């Protein structure tokens, strides 16, 4: 039987291969006793039919010749219900994407590659681990709450409204003061947006990290600059989820008597 599965709504065009199908007369095909529509016969070895609607689960497929001779393939066709999506863990992640998410629900089709999307953005590395769980990697999307959607190979779709939140990346707008000593040790305040209140946030000055980083609130950070050669340094804020943004030439290192260049 090819294909050997389809939606409970029916309508799947199925090819049956076998032997001793009657070449003339009325041949009846049933899926768990529900008649199918026969649309084509290929001699005594092939039948093309349209699967009828049926309940979810395995169905016996039977072919009956006009003389009442019958052949059956037990559990030959799998009726699949429309998928449902009940959760996504974790329920949020970086707008830059790249994090792994487990999607829970029902009627996921094993040994298949469904289409999974977050707010319309396709996920990748999709793996159906069981009929109730899919694991995938999220793609990038604008910040905010989005629907999580799973479409199985038979075109059936399940949706969890507002099932996932894309977290906004940090924004770096200003460093005050804008100059610091080459030897480091300058206390600066960084103003911006979407700084993570919990977790380990880092502040980089080119390749070196600042010390004593304190997230005052989602728009203010204080820290102490590291040593650096004279000149401008990019200032990069990285949230715990790995999202980072950079203010180019955000701090200028200057030298004067008493400073020690690294």
Secondary structure, DSSP 8 states (H G I E B T S, - for coil): -BS-EEETT---EEEEE-S---SSS--EEEETTEE-EEEEEETTTEEEEE-----SEEEEEEEE-TTS-EEEEEEEEEEE---EEEEEESSEEETT---EEEEEEE---TTS--EEEETTEE-EEEEEEETTEEEEE-----SEEEEEEEE-TTS-EEEEEEEEEEE---EEEEEESSEEETT---EEEEEEE---SSS--EEEETTEE-EEEEEEETTEEEEE-----SEEEEEEEE-TTS-EEEEEEEEEEE--TT----
